Amino acid sequence: MPRLPAGPMRGAVMFLAIVLNTIAHGLPLLALAVVKLALPWPAARRRLSVALTAIAERWVAVNGALIASLQSVRWEVRGLEGLDRRGWYLVIANHRSWVDILALQTVLRGRVPFLKFFIKDQLRWVPLLGLAWWALDMPFMKRYSRAELERHPELRGVDLETTRRACERFREQPTSVINFVEGTRFTPAKRIAGGAPYRQLLAPRAGGIAFVLGALGSILHELVDVTVAYPAGEGGFWDLCCGRITRIVVEVRRLPLEPWLAAGDYAGDPAFRERFQSWLGALWAAKDQRLGVLLGGD
């Protein structure tokens, strides 16, 4: 299919196509979400969840097809062997760009269960989006601040236990939970300001991933460690639409989730916290070295 030259015109066409795709899939998803909300029977809700997930996966598939037909992106994907859409995974990734989410959805679609994000509990009340996230069984988490815990020590651990109970349903259905461990997109300025001991990464936020494993560690079976790189230049969503991102590398490593990772008290046990941070730091050091190679720095 002939492509428009890279630039704002191509960007406008690509952006409009993605918006139309989102409307085309978002409207039936929201309609089914309202039905699911009204149904009192758990079995019927589970069946609707399957249909809702199929709509979301179709939306991802069409986005991927739009990128393939309207853009000239060279994909280099390695390490997908052995993944199973019937599995239970914790997916972690570095965060270079807003394009990362589209890239991960495109590469992992059909290889692992539909990716779910942990979402702050208060965001469930965001109009339309909150309903869509709930309907797609995104796990909501409620976390108390340090100040709240200092005022009410009896609340320590309650947030984790509440989230763990809410996630028990994932035992019945294959699940992938994704976490961008850096917490925000990488920039050199952020790396310097944060004092990260890496060249291509921000320091990992161990508390967030420890919370996920504390809530879901007995359910998730394997760690999928994804490294995303843009060796020909990176940018945001608009840059992708305009055709300025021409090469995307995605490398996947599968690692066992050792039982001890979900067995400790990250907030209250200094020895466990140090061990957990050391484990994650080793993963991150290896990822930083590999990113340097992929980006041509080593």
Buried (B, 14 or more C-beta within 10 A) or exposed (E): EEEBEBEEEBBBBBBEBBEEBBEBBBEEBBEBBEBBEEEEEEEEBBEBBEBBBEBBBBBBBBBBEBBEEBBEBEBEBEBBEEBEBEBBBBBBBBBBBBBBBBBBBBBBBEBBBBBBEBBEBEEBEEEEBBBBBBBBBBBBBBBBEEEEBEEEEEEBBEBBEBBBEBBEBBEEBBBBBBBBBBEEBBEEEBBEEEEBEBBBBBBBBBBBBBBBBBBBBBBBBBBBBBBBBBBBEBBBBBBBBBBBBBBBBBBBBBEEBEEEBBEBBBBEEEEBBEBBBEBBBEBBEEBBBBBBEBBEEE
